[in-house]
Amino acid sequence: GIINISYPLPPLLVNTPVGENIEVDLGIVDGTEIKAVFSKVDVEGITTAESLVEVPIPLPPKYELLGVYYDITTTASYSGSIEVRMRREDITERSKILHFEDGQWKDITTKLDLAAKTIYGETAFLSYFAVANLKDITPPVTTISIGEPKYVTAEKTYITSTTLITLTATDDISGIQYIEYSIQNTGYKRYIEPFVIYADGEIIIKYRSVDNAGNIEAEKSITLILDNTSPVSSITMGQPQYDYKDGTPIVVSSRTQFTISAVDELSGVQYIEYRIGNTEYRKYTEPFAIPITYSDGEIIIKYRSVDNVLNTEEEKSIKIILDNTSPVVELLSPSSDLTGIEQNINGIISVVGTALDLHFDYYKLEYGAGENPSSWQLISTSTNQVSEGELGKWDTTTLPEGIYTLRLIAFDKVENVSITTAKVVIGLPKFLLAILDELSHPDKITVDKDGYIYVADRENDCVKKLDHKGNYMKIGEDILNKPEGVGLDSSGNIYVGSRNKSVIEKFDSQGNYVATIGIYYLNKVCGLKVDENGDIVVADRNEDFVRIFRGDGSLKYTIGVEELNKPEDVFIYKDKRGDKYYYVANRNADNIKIFNEYGGLVKTIDCGKSLLKPDGLLVTQNGQIIVADSNNSRVVKLDKYGNITLTIDIAENIKFNHPKGVCLDSLGNLYIADSMNKRIVIFGNKLPDVPDLPVEEAKKVKKEKTNIEELEEAIANKEKYWEDKKKEREEFWNKKRKERDDILDLPIKKREEARQKALKERWKHLEDKESKGKNSQENNSKGLVGVTTVIDPNTGEVIWDSSKNLLELHKGLEKLNVGIINQLNNNQGQDKESERSGKSGERGGKGKTEDKGKSDKDHGKSDEEHGKDKQNNGNNGNNNNNGKKK
């Protein structure tokens, strides 16, 4: 039967009033609920909507009509836009409102509310409308995205196994159902998430997508080059460099350039980086060097390279030794700090210096004429390092006299260079003056701050103070006996070593006698000096050591024991550090001994055994030694290593004959006492201005005769009287020897009785003498400085001091003799002649006791004999030393 009957209803006629945003409900037309909203109605009218079966132009093929077409009209007048709302149950996300405009259908959809099943559209006028679904006949579109790292060129794209590959697809209608891809034609597989590729080389990726309408996208592809290989870099070193080829690192300097290169066969090298030591990595752009600010030593350079897809090379490194330090070079002899006569050289000299380096290569020693030579001549070269040693021997014998520059250049393995120079003067220093007047065997010599010369005029038994014209004044006449040493203190006081009296005589700056020093302590005084503290340092020739006395005459200490053999002169030297040394001319050993201020032996200088009886000596401010090489009849200058650098043996065409003394003045001029030629010669640059001595004062100044000699004899108990009382002295000693011999022949008890009797007689004699000359003795005792106390060496008891009278002294001395007598008693059973021989024989083979009592005339005669025949110099000197001991 019939279910229902349908029929068309007439369209609704809906009044549209004047106003704004007027909503008109046009009812349901063929299943579609339609509404219209006028933004502004100007004239009221009727709006209606009805369905159409046919329209002038059907919908485009991509649309599928839902329901029918609709014709919406109005009689109202309006302005502005009209919003059309259509509600249908079959509206989907692909639904559209279409409006017929200008002869074609236009999509005017503005909003889709699927929950309300309503679609919105907007137009400016009313005509035909339709609701349609968009048909999906277009396949989706897929794109591929290559992540980082990647490197794209015009032809290729490079990636690594860490590069993410992402596929995305779009479809505006039905949407994407799935995406799929294929690698190297291995078959498609569904794309789920970004992926990576592991195999190296060229890779082809194919991909596509399918939409929900079943549209399949055409296959796409991309070719990628997978680069998982790091680049390879290498480093090279320029010059200078040195390879010891023993496994140690190569030595370089901050002038050495380092070049790093790298290769990568796939994506190519993006950059190279390096770091020095523990610094941060820095990009390599050009060859580099290690900065000069880096410390010498082992340094590690690390480097690596990175390709265009960021494959990073494993860090490499190279260890090198940085050496920016130039060799240590120093000319020590001759040196650059020499001045005046220190710069003079002649003959063949040893050039001493230092050329050292951790990576030493070689040095060369050269010389050139003048202070700024234009050319250089080679002396020597060597690949051996030298530390304070001989660099070469320089033969100056054929060179013209004048100024020369010595140059030392040292190179290390990486071309670090050091240069040092020293100025020298080849030839003798300039001769300035010779003084010959009334000198007889001048010995040691010194010059005061005013330029006056003080010379020990030995055979004239005085010291002469001279000006440059030969005017002089005598000092110590009738006091001195064969003076040799002479020295000055800071106050101008004069100290003279009276050789044959074995004492030091002190005079004030005017030549007046002040005191006697060293009584009982000395045995043949030779050279002496006074230091800045007023201590007197004296060469004690026959005791074979050097004595140092305080300014008050007391003994301070002794140096050189068991080290010296007839010391002739001594010099006090302070080096630049302030350390004090004593230089001693060790005559019979033909050498020079150097002791520190504590008496320790520091060095022995023998000049290769070329010295023959060295005598007076001095040390310059830079440590050079000038010594009178007496029996070679020359004066030589030694460097501090003992090498002879200058020989002076002639002045005014007269060869030296046994020079004895040398000294320098404040200007650096050299004074030489040419003993057997009986003259003083001066070398240097310019004589000091010295006022003339008054002629009338010459020979005036001398010590008034007192009984001081008798006091000396009484204290020393050895030297009783001098030449004028020689006979009386000999008789006295003969008597004493006889008394001793008689005592030795007696039994012990008788000995003691005889000794007591002799003491009473001696004391009575001294008491008588004491009462007669008490006042005179007290006055003279004020000048006695040499012995202030007499001490028993066994007990330390003070048995006499200078506050007591002469009688008390002799009592004290007798007390000392008790020990000697007791020793004789203990040796009673020994042979008497053997006892005597033991007392009077030579001590240790040196002849000290024999020399002690002699007037030393033989000493003077020996020198004269040397002067007669130069050929016999060495033999005569040796014979004398073996016999009489000059």
LOTOR-100249 format. One record per residue (C-alpha): z negated, y, x; residue in three letters. Coordinates in steps of 0.2 Angstrom, whole numbers, padded with zeros to 4 digits, always signed. Layout:
BEGIN
ZYXALA/...
REM end
This chain:
BEGIN
+0000+0000+0000GLY/+0000+0018+0005ILE/-0014+0024+0017ILE/-0012+0043+0016ASN/+0001+0056+0011ILE/+0003+0071+0022SER/+0012+0087+0019TYR/+0013+0104+0028PRO/+0001+0117+0024LEU/+0006+0135+0024PRO/+0001+0145+0039PRO/-0015+0155+0038LEU/-0014+0173+0036LEU/-0028+0181+0046VAL/-0032+0199+0044ASN/-0033+0208+0061THR/-0043+0224+0060PRO/-0043+0239+0071VAL/-0055+0238+0086GLY/-0057+0231+0103GLU/-0059+0213+0108ASN/-0054+0207+0091ILE/-0055+0188+0090GLU/-0044+0180+0077VAL/-0046+0162+0072ASP/-0029+0155+0067LEU/-0035+0138+0062GLY/-0029+0121+0066ILE/-0010+0119+0068VAL/-0004+0102+0070ASP/-0020+0096+0079GLY/-0022+0111+0089THR/-0036+0124+0086GLU/-0029+0141+0090ILE/-0038+0157+0093LYS/-0031+0174+0098ALA/-0042+0189+0106VAL/-0034+0206+0106PHE/-0041+0217+0118SER/-0037+0232+0107LYS/-0030+0234+0089VAL/-0023+0251+0085ASP/-0016+0247+0067VAL/-0023+0234+0056GLU/-0012+0219+0051GLY/-0010+0201+0048ILE/-0009+0188+0062THR/-0003+0170+0059THR/+0002+0154+0069ALA/+0014+0140+0064GLU/+0022+0125+0072SER/+0040+0124+0077LEU/+0050+0108+0079VAL/+0064+0116+0089GLU/+0064+0131+0101VAL/+0078+0140+0110PRO/+0075+0131+0127ILE/+0065+0115+0129PRO/+0051+0114+0142LEU/+0056+0111+0161PRO/+0057+0093+0166PRO/+0041+0093+0175LYS/+0031+0097+0159TYR/+0026+0084+0146GLU/+0023+0093+0128LEU/+0007+0089+0120LEU/+0009+0091+0101GLY/+0022+0104+0095VAL/+0028+0121+0099TYR/+0018+0136+0091TYR/+0024+0153+0085ASP/+0011+0166+0084ILE/+0015+0182+0076THR/+0006+0198+0070THR/+0009+0214+0060THR/-0005+0223+0068ALA/-0001+0236+0081SER/-0011+0232+0098TYR/-0011+0237+0115SER/-0017+0229+0131GLY/-0018+0210+0134SER/-0020+0195+0122ILE/-0030+0180+0126GLU/-0024+0164+0118VAL/-0036+0149+0116ARG/-0030+0132+0112MET/-0041+0117+0109ARG/-0035+0099+0109ARG/-0043+0082+0112GLU/-0030+0076+0124ASP/-0031+0091+0137ILE/-0033+0085+0155THR/-0034+0093+0172GLU/-0015+0094+0172ARG/-0014+0103+0155SER/-0006+0120+0155LYS/-0002+0134+0142ILE/+0016+0139+0143LEU/+0023+0155+0135HIS/+0041+0159+0132PHE/+0046+0175+0141GLU/+0062+0182+0145ASP/+0072+0167+0140GLY/+0061+0154+0150GLN/+0044+0145+0149TRP/+0030+0153+0160LYS/+0013+0146+0164ASP/+0000+0158+0158ILE/-0015+0147+0161THR/-0030+0156+0167THR/-0044+0144+0163LYS/-0046+0125+0159LEU/-0063+0119+0151ASP/-0061+0101+0151LEU/-0079+0099+0143ALA/-0074+0110+0128ALA/-0056+0103+0129LYS/-0050+0121+0128THR/-0037+0129+0138ILE/-0035+0148+0140TYR/-0020+0159+0144GLY/-0016+0177+0144GLU/+0000+0187+0139THR/+0005+0205+0135ALA/+0014+0200+0119PHE/+0016+0186+0106LEU/+0030+0173+0105SER/+0032+0154+0107TYR/+0018+0144+0115PHE/+0016+0126+0120ALA/+0002+0115+0127VAL/+0009+0103+0140ALA/+0004+0092+0154ASN/+0012+0094+0171LEU/+0022+0079+0176LYS/+0018+0071+0195ASP/+0035+0067+0202ILE/+0031+0075+0220THR/+0024+0064+0234PRO/+0008+0071+0243PRO/+0009+0080+0259VAL/-0001+0073+0275THR/-0005+0082+0290THR/-0012+0076+0307ILE/-0025+0086+0317SER/-0028+0082+0336ILE/-0046+0087+0341GLY/-0052+0092+0358GLU/-0049+0089+0372PRO/-0031+0090+0371LYS/-0017+0099+0381TYR/-0001+0103+0372VAL/+0015+0108+0381THR/+0032+0111+0374ALA/+0036+0093+0375GLU/+0020+0083+0375LYS/+0002+0082+0369THR/-0011+0075+0380TYR/-0027+0068+0374ILE/-0041+0057+0380THR/-0051+0043+0372SER/-0064+0056+0366THR/-0051+0066+0356THR/-0053+0064+0337LEU/-0038+0061+0327ILE/-0039+0067+0309THR/-0027+0064+0294LEU/-0028+0075+0278THR/-0016+0074+0263ALA/-0014+0086+0248THR/-0006+0083+0230ASP/-0007+0097+0218ASP/-0004+0086+0202ILE/-0011+0069+0202SER/-0021+0069+0218GLY/-0022+0058+0233ILE/-0024+0040+0231GLN/-0025+0035+0249TYR/-0019+0039+0267ILE/-0013+0026+0279GLU/-0008+0026+0298TYR/+0000+0014+0311SER/-0003+0015+0330ILE/+0011+0008+0341GLN/+0019-0001+0326ASN/+0004-0012+0324THR/+0005-0011+0305GLY/-0002+0002+0293TYR/-0020+0003+0289LYS/-0030+0013+0277ARG/-0037+0030+0285TYR/-0055+0031+0281ILE/-0062+0043+0295GLU/-0056+0052+0311PRO/-0052+0039+0325PHE/-0049+0039+0344VAL/-0037+0029+0354ILE/-0042+0020+0370TYR/-0026+0013+0378ALA/-0018+0024+0392ASP/-0001+0030+0391GLY/+0012+0036+0378GLU/+0005+0032+0360ILE/+0015+0034+0344ILE/+0005+0036+0328ILE/+0014+0034+0311LYS/+0006+0040+0295TYR/+0008+0044+0276ARG/-0001+0046+0260SER/+0001+0040+0241VAL/-0004+0051+0226ASP/-0012+0045+0210ASN/+0005+0045+0201ALA/+0011+0032+0214GLY/+0022+0045+0224ASN/+0023+0039+0242ILE/+0025+0051+0255GLU/+0039+0049+0268ALA/+0033+0042+0284GLU/+0028+0054+0298LYS/+0024+0051+0316SER/+0018+0060+0332ILE/+0019+0055+0350THR/+0003+0058+0361LEU/+0000+0054+0379ILE/-0017+0047+0382LEU/-0025+0053+0399ASP/-0041+0045+0403ASN/-0039+0046+0422THR/-0048+0060+0432SER/-0038+0070+0445PRO/-0041+0067+0463VAL/-0045+0081+0475SER/-0047+0082+0494SER/-0054+0095+0506ILE/-0047+0100+0523THR/-0055+0111+0537MET/-0046+0124+0547GLY/-0051+0130+0564GLN/-0063+0132+0573PRO/-0070+0115+0571GLN/-0076+0101+0583TYR/-0078+0083+0580ASP/-0089+0073+0592TYR/-0081+0057+0585LYS/-0098+0048+0586ASP/-0102+0049+0567GLY/-0110+0065+0567THR/-0104+0079+0556PRO/-0090+0090+0561ILE/-0096+0107+0568VAL/-0089+0123+0560VAL/-0093+0141+0559SER/-0091+0155+0546SER/-0074+0158+0552ARG/-0068+0140+0547THR/-0058+0140+0531GLN/-0060+0126+0519PHE/-0045+0121+0508THR/-0047+0110+0492ILE/-0032+0103+0483SER/-0031+0091+0468ALA/-0017+0080+0459VAL/-0016+0073+0442ASP/-0001+0063+0436GLU/-0003+0065+0417LEU/-0010+0081+0410SER/-0011+0090+0426GLY/-0026+0099+0435VAL/-0034+0113+0425GLN/-0046+0119+0439TYR/-0056+0114+0455ILE/-0074+0119+0458GLU/-0085+0118+0473TYR/-0103+0122+0478ARG/-0111+0125+0495ILE/-0128+0117+0497GLY/-0138+0118+0481ASN/-0129+0133+0473THR/-0120+0133+0457GLU/-0103+0127+0455TYR/-0089+0140+0457ARG/-0071+0139+0453LYS/-0060+0137+0468TYR/-0046+0150+0469THR/-0042+0151+0487GLU/-0048+0145+0504PRO/-0066+0149+0507PHE/-0078+0149+0522ALA/-0097+0147+0522ILE/-0105+0164+0521PRO/-0113+0171+0537ILE/-0129+0172+0528THR/-0132+0154+0528TYR/-0143+0146+0541SER/-0136+0136+0555ASP/-0138+0117+0553GLY/-0132+0103+0542GLU/-0124+0109+0525ILE/-0116+0099+0511ILE/-0101+0105+0502ILE/-0098+0097+0485LYS/-0082+0098+0475TYR/-0072+0090+0461ARG/-0058+0094+0449SER/-0055+0094+0431VAL/-0038+0090+0422ASP/-0031+0098+0406ASN/-0039+0086+0395VAL/-0056+0089+0404LEU/-0057+0072+0413ASN/-0069+0077+0427THR/-0068+0069+0444GLU/-0083+0061+0451GLU/-0092+0073+0463GLU/-0087+0072+0481LYS/-0095+0079+0496SER/-0093+0083+0514ILE/-0107+0086+0527LYS/-0104+0098+0541ILE/-0114+0107+0554ILE/-0114+0126+0553LEU/-0115+0135+0570ASP/-0114+0154+0569ASN/-0125+0156+0584THR/-0118+0162+0600SER/-0123+0153+0616PRO/-0138+0159+0625VAL/-0133+0168+0641VAL/-0143+0177+0654GLU/-0140+0183+0671LEU/-0156+0181+0680LEU/-0151+0185+0698SER/-0144+0197+0699PRO/-0149+0203+0682SER/-0145+0219+0672SER/-0162+0226+0673ASP/-0162+0228+0692LEU/-0163+0246+0699THR/-0161+0254+0716GLY/-0162+0242+0731ILE/-0164+0228+0719GLU/-0146+0229+0715GLN/-0140+0228+0734ASN/-0133+0211+0739ILE/-0123+0204+0753ASN/-0118+0188+0761GLY/-0116+0172+0750ILE/-0128+0173+0736ILE/-0133+0161+0723SER/-0130+0168+0705VAL/-0144+0162+0694VAL/-0144+0162+0675GLY/-0143+0153+0659THR/-0129+0147+0648ALA/-0135+0136+0634LEU/-0130+0131+0617ASP/-0133+0117+0605LEU/-0114+0114+0605HIS/-0110+0120+0622PHE/-0092+0120+0628ASP/-0091+0130+0645TYR/-0095+0145+0654TYR/-0086+0156+0667LYS/-0094+0168+0680LEU/-0083+0182+0685GLU/-0084+0199+0695TYR/-0074+0215+0694GLY/-0074+0231+0705ALA/-0083+0246+0698GLY/-0095+0248+0683GLU/-0080+0245+0670ASN/-0068+0233+0678PRO/-0050+0233+0673SER/-0048+0215+0679SER/-0059+0201+0683TRP/-0060+0187+0697GLN/-0067+0170+0694LEU/-0082+0165+0704ILE/-0085+0148+0695SER/-0083+0139+0679THR/-0092+0123+0672SER/-0094+0113+0656THR/-0111+0109+0661ASN/-0125+0119+0653GLN/-0137+0128+0665VAL/-0155+0133+0661SER/-0162+0146+0673GLU/-0152+0138+0687GLY/-0137+0141+0699GLU/-0121+0146+0690LEU/-0111+0148+0706GLY/-0111+0154+0723LYS/-0103+0171+0726TRP/-0096+0175+0743ASP/-0096+0194+0745THR/-0093+0194+0764THR/-0075+0198+0762THR/-0077+0211+0748LEU/-0077+0230+0752PRO/-0094+0238+0750GLU/-0097+0247+0733GLY/-0102+0244+0715ILE/-0097+0228+0706TYR/-0100+0221+0689THR/-0105+0203+0687LEU/-0100+0195+0671ARG/-0105+0178+0662LEU/-0096+0172+0647ILE/-0101+0156+0638ALA/-0091+0148+0624PHE/-0097+0134+0611ASP/-0087+0121+0603LYS/-0083+0132+0588VAL/-0078+0148+0598GLU/-0094+0157+0597ASN/-0095+0168+0612VAL/-0108+0177+0622SER/-0106+0189+0636ILE/-0118+0197+0648THR/-0116+0208+0663THR/-0126+0215+0678ALA/-0122+0229+0690LYS/-0123+0225+0708VAL/-0120+0235+0724VAL/-0112+0225+0738ILE/-0118+0231+0755GLY/-0134+0238+0763LEU/-0143+0251+0755PRO/-0140+0269+0762LYS/-0149+0272+0779PHE/-0160+0288+0777LEU/-0171+0290+0792LEU/-0179+0282+0807ALA/-0196+0287+0815ILE/-0199+0282+0833LEU/-0212+0295+0839ASP/-0227+0287+0848GLU/-0227+0271+0839LEU/-0232+0255+0848SER/-0229+0239+0838HIS/-0230+0246+0821PRO/-0236+0233+0809ASP/-0240+0234+0790LYS/-0235+0250+0781ILE/-0238+0259+0765THR/-0233+0275+0757VAL/-0244+0286+0746ASP/-0240+0296+0730LYS/-0235+0311+0741ASP/-0223+0302+0752GLY/-0234+0301+0767TYR/-0232+0285+0778ILE/-0247+0275+0783TYR/-0243+0262+0797VAL/-0255+0251+0807ALA/-0250+0256+0825ASP/-0257+0240+0832ARG/-0256+0243+0851GLU/-0263+0261+0849ASN/-0278+0254+0839ASP/-0276+0266+0825CYS/-0267+0270+0809VAL/-0255+0284+0809LYS/-0251+0295+0794LYS/-0234+0302+0796LEU/-0222+0314+0788ASP/-0203+0313+0789HIS/-0202+0323+0805LYS/-0214+0312+0815GLY/-0229+0323+0814ASN/-0244+0312+0812TYR/-0263+0311+0811MET/-0273+0297+0818LYS/-0285+0287+0808ILE/-0298+0275+0814GLY/-0296+0279+0833GLU/-0310+0272+0843ASP/-0315+0261+0827ILE/-0300+0250+0825LEU/-0295+0235+0836ASN/-0277+0229+0834LYS/-0276+0235+0816PRO/-0262+0226+0806GLU/-0265+0228+0787GLY/-0266+0245+0778VAL/-0268+0249+0760GLY/-0272+0263+0748LEU/-0282+0263+0732ASP/-0279+0275+0717SER/-0291+0288+0724SER/-0281+0289+0741GLY/-0294+0280+0751ASN/-0287+0270+0766ILE/-0291+0252+0770TYR/-0287+0245+0787VAL/-0288+0227+0792GLY/-0295+0228+0810SER/-0288+0211+0816ARG/-0298+0209+0832ASN/-0314+0214+0824LYS/-0311+0203+0809SER/-0317+0217+0796VAL/-0309+0230+0784ILE/-0313+0248+0788GLU/-0313+0260+0774LYS/-0308+0278+0776PHE/-0307+0292+0764ASP/-0291+0301+0760SER/-0294+0313+0774GLN/-0296+0299+0787GLY/-0315+0300+0788ASN/-0324+0284+0790TYR/-0333+0277+0775VAL/-0338+0259+0777ALA/-0335+0242+0784THR/-0331+0228+0773ILE/-0330+0209+0776GLY/-0342+0208+0790ILE/-0346+0189+0793TYR/-0333+0184+0780TYR/-0317+0187+0789LEU/-0308+0179+0805ASN/-0293+0189+0810LYS/-0288+0201+0796VAL/-0270+0204+0793CYS/-0261+0212+0778GLY/-0271+0218+0763LEU/-0268+0227+0747LYS/-0280+0236+0734VAL/-0277+0233+0716ASP/-0279+0244+0701GLU/-0298+0239+0699ASN/-0302+0243+0717GLY/-0303+0225+0723ASP/-0297+0223+0741ILE/-0286+0207+0743VAL/-0284+0203+0762VAL/-0275+0189+0771ALA/-0289+0180+0782ASP/-0277+0173+0795ARG/-0288+0162+0805ASN/-0298+0155+0790GLU/-0281+0151+0781ASP/-0285+0159+0765PHE/-0285+0175+0755VAL/-0301+0184+0752ARG/-0304+0196+0737ILE/-0318+0209+0739PHE/-0325+0220+0726ARG/-0324+0239+0729GLY/-0343+0238+0734ASP/-0338+0226+0748GLY/-0346+0210+0740SER/-0335+0195+0740LEU/-0327+0191+0723LYS/-0318+0175+0727TYR/-0306+0166+0738THR/-0289+0159+0735ILE/-0277+0148+0745GLY/-0290+0136+0752VAL/-0281+0120+0759GLU/-0264+0129+0754GLU/-0261+0142+0768LEU/-0257+0141+0787ASN/-0260+0158+0795LYS/-0257+0170+0780PRO/-0250+0186+0787GLU/-0248+0197+0772ASP/-0252+0198+0753VAL/-0245+0207+0738PHE/-0252+0210+0721ILE/-0239+0208+0707TYR/-0240+0210+0688LYS/-0226+0204+0678ASP/-0219+0212+0662LYS/-0232+0202+0652ARG/-0246+0209+0662GLY/-0250+0193+0671ASP/-0256+0195+0689LYS/-0250+0185+0704TYR/-0254+0185+0723TYR/-0239+0183+0734TYR/-0244+0177+0752VAL/-0233+0177+0767ALA/-0238+0160+0774ASN/-0233+0163+0792ARG/-0235+0146+0801ASN/-0228+0136+0786ALA/-0213+0148+0786ASP/-0214+0150+0767ASN/-0221+0161+0754ILE/-0235+0155+0742LYS/-0238+0162+0725ILE/-0255+0161+0716PHE/-0260+0166+0699ASN/-0275+0177+0696GLU/-0286+0163+0696TYR/-0281+0156+0712GLY/-0270+0142+0706GLY/-0254+0139+0716LEU/-0239+0143+0705VAL/-0224+0141+0717LYS/-0219+0139+0735THR/-0204+0148+0741ILE/-0196+0143+0758ASP/-0178+0149+0756CYS/-0171+0132+0761GLY/-0182+0132+0777LYS/-0173+0148+0783SER/-0188+0159+0785LEU/-0196+0160+0803LEU/-0213+0167+0803LYS/-0213+0178+0788PRO/-0224+0193+0789ASP/-0225+0208+0778GLY/-0219+0207+0761LEU/-0218+0216+0744LEU/-0212+0212+0726VAL/-0202+0224+0716THR/-0205+0228+0698GLN/-0193+0215+0693ASN/-0200+0201+0704GLY/-0188+0202+0719GLN/-0197+0198+0735ILE/-0193+0208+0751ILE/-0200+0200+0766VAL/-0200+0204+0785ALA/-0193+0188+0792ASP/-0201+0192+0809SER/-0195+0179+0821ASN/-0177+0180+0813ASN/-0178+0198+0817SER/-0172+0203+0799ARG/-0178+0209+0782VAL/-0172+0198+0768VAL/-0173+0201+0749LYS/-0176+0186+0739LEU/-0174+0184+0720ASP/-0188+0177+0711LYS/-0181+0159+0713TYR/-0181+0161+0732GLY/-0163+0164+0735ASN/-0158+0176+0748ILE/-0148+0190+0740THR/-0149+0203+0754LEU/-0151+0203+0773THR/-0155+0219+0783ILE/-0155+0217+0802ASP/-0149+0233+0809ILE/-0151+0252+0807ALA/-0143+0265+0817GLU/-0133+0251+0827ASN/-0149+0244+0833ILE/-0153+0227+0829LYS/-0171+0224+0822PHE/-0183+0216+0833ASN/-0197+0207+0825HIS/-0200+0218+0809PRO/-0218+0217+0803LYS/-0221+0227+0788GLY/-0211+0233+0772VAL/-0215+0244+0757CYS/-0207+0254+0744LEU/-0211+0272+0739ASP/-0211+0279+0721SER/-0192+0282+0722LEU/-0188+0264+0727GLY/-0184+0268+0745ASN/-0188+0254+0757LEU/-0198+0257+0773TYR/-0198+0244+0787ILE/-0209+0243+0802ALA/-0197+0237+0816ASP/-0211+0232+0827SER/-0204+0228+0844MET/-0192+0242+0842ASN/-0207+0253+0839LYS/-0199+0262+0825ARG/-0200+0264+0806ILE/-0183+0264+0797VAL/-0180+0270+0779ILE/-0166+0264+0767PHE/-0163+0270+0749GLY/-0155+0284+0739ASN/-0165+0300+0743LYS/-0180+0304+0753LEU/-0195+0311+0744PRO/-0199+0329+0748ASP/-0214+0327+0759VAL/-0223+0343+0766PRO/-0225+0343+0785ASP/-0241+0338+0792LEU/-0250+0352+0803PRO/-0246+0348+0821VAL/-0263+0354+0826GLU/-0271+0340+0815GLU/-0262+0327+0825ALA/-0274+0315+0834LYS/-0290+0325+0828LYS/-0297+0314+0815VAL/-0307+0299+0820LYS/-0325+0292+0817LYS/-0340+0298+0827GLU/-0347+0285+0838LYS/-0363+0277+0831THR/-0372+0262+0834ASN/-0363+0253+0819ILE/-0355+0241+0831GLU/-0372+0235+0837GLU/-0377+0233+0819LEU/-0361+0223+0816GLU/-0365+0212+0830GLU/-0383+0209+0825ALA/-0377+0204+0807ILE/-0363+0193+0812ALA/-0372+0186+0827ASN/-0355+0183+0835LYS/-0347+0199+0840GLU/-0360+0208+0850LYS/-0351+0222+0859TYR/-0333+0227+0861TRP/-0322+0230+0877GLU/-0334+0242+0885ASP/-0349+0230+0884LYS/-0339+0214+0886LYS/-0349+0208+0901LYS/-0365+0211+0893GLU/-0360+0201+0878ARG/-0354+0186+0889GLU/-0371+0186+0898GLU/-0380+0186+0881PHE/-0370+0171+0875TRP/-0372+0162+0891ASN/-0391+0164+0890LYS/-0391+0158+0872LYS/-0381+0143+0877ARG/-0392+0139+0891LYS/-0407+0141+0879GLU/-0399+0129+0866ARG/-0395+0116+0880ASP/-0413+0117+0886ASP/-0419+0114+0869ILE/-0408+0100+0866LEU/-0415+0092+0882ASP/-0433+0093+0876LEU/-0443+0082+0864PRO/-0444+0088+0846ILE/-0461+0096+0848LYS/-0456+0105+0864LYS/-0440+0111+0856ARG/-0450+0120+0842GLU/-0462+0128+0855GLU/-0448+0135+0865ALA/-0439+0141+0849ARG/-0455+0150+0843GLN/-0456+0158+0861LYS/-0438+0164+0860ALA/-0441+0171+0843LEU/-0456+0181+0848LYS/-0446+0189+0863GLU/-0432+0193+0852ARG/-0442+0201+0838TRP/-0452+0211+0851LYS/-0435+0218+0858HIS/-0429+0222+0840LEU/-0445+0230+0835GLU/-0444+0242+0851ASP/-0426+0246+0847LYS/-0430+0248+0828GLU/-0443+0261+0832SER/-0431+0271+0843LYS/-0416+0271+0832GLY/-0424+0270+0814LYS/-0417+0286+0807ASN/-0400+0283+0815SER/-0399+0266+0808GLN/-0404+0271+0791GLU/-0390+0284+0790ASN/-0377+0272+0796ASN/-0384+0258+0784SER/-0378+0270+0770LYS/-0360+0267+0775GLY/-0362+0248+0777LEU/-0353+0240+0762VAL/-0347+0224+0769GLY/-0363+0214+0767VAL/-0376+0219+0754THR/-0385+0202+0754THR/-0388+0187+0765VAL/-0391+0171+0755ILE/-0396+0154+0760ASP/-0382+0143+0755PRO/-0393+0128+0752ASN/-0407+0136+0742THR/-0398+0151+0735GLY/-0413+0162+0741GLU/-0410+0180+0746VAL/-0416+0181+0764ILE/-0411+0199+0767TRP/-0403+0214+0758ASP/-0398+0231+0764SER/-0414+0239+0759SER/-0423+0230+0773LYS/-0423+0234+0791ASN/-0414+0225+0805LEU/-0429+0216+0811LEU/-0431+0208+0793GLU/-0412+0203+0794LEU/-0415+0193+0810HIS/-0430+0185+0803LYS/-0420+0180+0789GLY/-0406+0173+0800LEU/-0419+0163+0810GLU/-0424+0155+0794LYS/-0406+0150+0791LEU/-0406+0142+0809ASN/-0421+0130+0804VAL/-0408+0120+0795GLY/-0397+0119+0810ILE/-0412+0114+0821ILE/-0417+0100+0809ASN/-0400+0093+0809GLN/-0400+0093+0828LEU/-0417+0084+0828ASN/-0410+0071+0816ASN/-0395+0068+0829ASN/-0407+0067+0844GLN/-0401+0050+0848GLY/-0383+0055+0849GLN/-0374+0059+0865ASP/-0378+0078+0870LYS/-0360+0081+0877GLU/-0353+0074+0861SER/-0364+0086+0851GLU/-0358+0101+0861ARG/-0340+0095+0860SER/-0341+0094+0841GLY/-0348+0112+0840LYS/-0335+0120+0851SER/-0319+0111+0847GLY/-0305+0116+0837GLU/-0308+0115+0818ARG/-0295+0103+0810GLY/-0283+0106+0824GLY/-0280+0124+0819LYS/-0289+0133+0833GLY/-0299+0144+0822LYS/-0315+0144+0833THR/-0305+0147+0848GLU/-0296+0162+0840ASP/-0311+0170+0833LYS/-0318+0177+0849GLY/-0302+0183+0857LYS/-0297+0201+0858SER/-0279+0195+0853ASP/-0270+0203+0868LYS/-0261+0187+0868ASP/-0254+0190+0851HIS/-0246+0206+0857GLY/-0239+0198+0872LYS/-0231+0184+0862SER/-0221+0197+0852ASP/-0215+0205+0867GLU/-0209+0189+0874GLU/-0200+0186+0858HIS/-0191+0203+0860GLY/-0185+0198+0877LYS/-0173+0184+0872ASP/-0167+0182+0855LYS/-0161+0165+0859GLN/-0179+0159+0861ASN/-0186+0167+0845ASN/-0189+0150+0836GLY/-0196+0141+0851ASN/-0208+0155+0857ASN/-0215+0156+0839GLY/-0218+0138+0838ASN/-0226+0136+0855ASN/-0237+0151+0852ASN/-0243+0143+0835ASN/-0246+0127+0843ASN/-0257+0135+0856GLY/-0265+0152+0855LYS/-0261+0154+0836LYS/-0255+0172+0834LYS/
REM end
